[in-house]
C-alpha cells in the first residue's frame, strides 16, 4: 500500500472525526462563488458552510504522534507516525504507519506528559512518553490481505505535535 493511499485514508478519517458532512452545506444567494442559477430567482445560488467554526474543528483534529518501535518479526527498530482515534482512562488506540508502506494499529498507555508536569519550555512540552503494542501490515498484493507482510512489536511514542 502506498503512502498516498494512507494519506487519503487519514484525511477521510479526520473529516469523520471533525464532523463535516453534507448536512452542513446549505444554498445561499449572497456568496461570490457562483455554482448555478436558480430558475425562480435572478440571484446566483452558492454553497457555504453554515456551521463552520474553524477553531472548534481544528481542536478536534488529533495530534500527530512520533515514536519508535521494535519489530519483533524482523528484529529491527523502526519509525512510527500515528494519530490517536480513541482514548479511555489513559489507554489509547492509534492508527498510523511504520517506516515504509506499512499500516499500523497501536494500543498505547499514557505514561508521562511533560506538559502535565508543568514544563513550559517550547520543545520539551511536546514530549509525551506512551508505551505501546503494535501490529502492522504492508505490501498488499491487490485487494487481498492474505499475502500482506505483517509484523508486530513493542515501542513508545515520544513526541506529540499539534500544528495549531
C-alpha positions in Angstrom: 0.0 0.0 0.0 1.5 3.3 -1.0 1.9 6.3 1.3 -0.6 8.3 -0.8 -3.3 5.8 0.0 -2.5 6.2 3.7 -2.9 9.9 3.3 -6.3 9.6 1.6 -7.5 7.3 4.5 -6.1 9.7 7.1 -7.9 12.7 5.5 -11.1 10.8 5.3 -10.7 9.7 9.0 -10.1 13.3 10.0 -13.2 14.6 8.2 -15.2 11.9 10.0 -13.7 12.9 13.4 -14.2 16.6 12.7 -17.8 16.0 11.6 -18.1 17.9 8.3 -20.9 16.4 6.4 -23.3 17.3 3.5 -25.8 18.4 6.1 -23.6 21.4 6.9 -23.8 22.7 3.3 -26.8 24.9 2.5 -27.5 27.0 -0.6 -27.4 30.8 -0.2 -27.7 33.6 -2.7 -25.1 36.2 -1.5 -21.7 34.4 -1.9 -19.4 35.4 -4.7 -18.8 31.8 -5.7 -21.4 31.0 -8.3 -22.4 27.4 -8.8 -25.6 27.8 -10.8 -28.6 30.0 -11.2 -32.0 29.3 -9.6 -34.8 29.4 -12.2 -37.2 31.0 -9.8 -34.9 33.9 -8.9 -32.4 36.3 -10.5 -29.7 35.8 -7.8 -27.0 33.2 -8.3 -27.1 30.3 -5.9 -24.0 29.2 -4.0 -22.9 26.8 -1.2 -21.5 27.8 2.1 -20.8 26.0 5.4 -23.4 27.2 7.8 -22.0 25.7 11.0 -18.3 26.3 10.1 -16.3 27.1 13.2 -12.6 26.8 12.4 -11.2 26.8 15.9 -13.6 24.1 17.1 -12.8 22.0 14.0 -9.1 22.4 14.5 -9.3 21.4 18.1 -10.9 18.1 17.2 -8.0 17.1 14.9 -5.8 14.7 16.9 -2.1 15.4 17.3 0.4 13.6 15.1 2.5 11.3 17.3 6.1 10.3 16.5 7.8 7.3 18.0 9.9 4.2 17.6 9.0 0.6 17.7 10.9 -2.7 17.8 9.8 -5.0 15.0 9.8 -8.4 16.7 9.4 -10.3 13.3 12.5 -8.7 11.6 14.4 -7.8 14.8 14.9 -4.1 13.9 13.9 -0.7 15.2 11.5 1.3 13.0 9.8 4.7 12.9 6.1 5.1 13.8 3.8 8.0 13.0 0.2 7.8 14.3 -3.0 9.5 15.2 -5.0 8.7 18.3 -8.5 7.7 17.3 -9.8 6.7 20.7 -8.8 7.2 24.3 -10.2 5.9 27.6 -8.8 6.4 31.1 -5.2 6.7 29.8 -5.4 3.9 27.3 -5.4 4.8 23.6 -5.9 3.3 20.2 -3.7 4.8 17.5 -3.7 4.3 13.7 -0.7 5.2 11.5 2.2 3.8 9.6 5.5 2.1 10.4 8.6 3.1 8.4 7.8 2.3 4.7 4.4 1.4 3.4 3.0 -0.5 6.4 -0.3 0.4 8.1 -0.2 0.0 11.9 -2.6 -0.1 14.8 -1.2 0.5 18.2 -2.5 0.2 21.8 -1.0 2.9 24.0 -0.9 3.9 27.6 -0.3 7.5 28.9 2.8 7.2 31.0 4.5 10.7 31.1 3.3 14.1 29.7 5.9 16.8 30.5 3.2 19.5 29.9 1.1 18.0 32.7 4.2 18.1 35.0 4.4 21.9 34.5 7.1 22.0 31.8 6.6 25.2 29.7 9.7 25.0 27.5 8.6 25.3 23.9 10.0 22.0 22.6 10.0 19.9 25.8 6.3 20.5 26.4 5.6 18.3 23.3 7.2 15.2 24.9 4.6 12.5 25.8 6.0 9.1 26.5 3.4 6.4 25.8 4.5 2.7 25.7 2.6 0.7 23.1 2.0 -2.7 21.5 1.5 -2.6 17.7 0.6 -4.7 14.7 1.2 -3.7 11.1 0.5 -5.0 7.6 2.1 -3.8 4.4 2.9 -4.5 0.8 -0.5 -5.8 -0.1 -0.9 -7.6 -3.4 -4.1 -6.4 -5.0 -7.1 -6.3 -2.6 -6.1 -9.5 -0.7 -4.9 -9.2 2.9 -3.7 -12.9 2.9 -0.4 -12.2 1.2 0.4 -9.0 3.1 3.6 -8.7 5.1 2.7 -8.5 8.8 4.7 -7.5 11.8 4.2 -6.7 15.5 6.2 -5.5 18.4 6.6 -3.0 21.2 7.6 0.6 21.3 6.8 4.1 22.5 5.5 7.3 21.1 7.8 10.1 22.2 6.5 13.4 20.9 3.0 14.7 20.1 2.8 17.5 17.6 -0.2 19.8 17.1 0.0 22.3 14.2 -2.0 25.0 16.0 
